């Protein structure tokens, strides 16, 4: 039997817990702990009978990379606060692609023609259909679907139960909220936020927060 691959998850909240659970189900990985600058070092997180510590802030990664030859890392925080996730992604990207972990729940349906980036997570029950590309550090969350020939750029969050129709482009850092629907051939601009339950029938400009059926612009997200 091959040795388990050691993993550190950046972040220790609910999103990190789900990633940990997926890794446990795959039986190929050993999550040795989490980093979290807001939680005291040594604090323990639990998953059933399993227990793993907070190892410290992100600076401890250099120490563990030096002593764990095959260590892999993955961002385990949600999309907001945006600057925290972006800082974590920049940190782990500096370690090289060979250290970045892509996590796919065994219950997903992903076409063989899908192109997946590094550091991306596809969660339970998600469907990704043919000739779609998913960028780096994306999340296709529980029960979400992405149809044929879509372009999902880097660090996009498609939240639980959202549905993206065919030939849609979702630009970098955008968020598609819980239960939202995106009509075919629509373009979602960079950093746009589609509110939960919204239906998007036309292009959304960069940074726009849209809500409702059909979706309308409520406001714009401030640049950080």
PyMOL commands that set and color helices and strands:
alter all, ss='L'
color gray80, all
select helices_A, chain A and resi 14-26+60-67+82-93+97-99
alter helices_A, ss='H'
color red, helices_A
select strands_A, chain A and resi 5-10+29-35+44-47+50-56+72-75+103-104+109-110+115-116+121-122+127-128+133-134+139-140+145-146+151-152+157-158+163-164+169-170+175-176+181-182+187-188+193-194+199-200+208-211+216-220
alter strands_A, ss='S'
color yellow, strands_A
deselect
rebuild
show_as cartoon
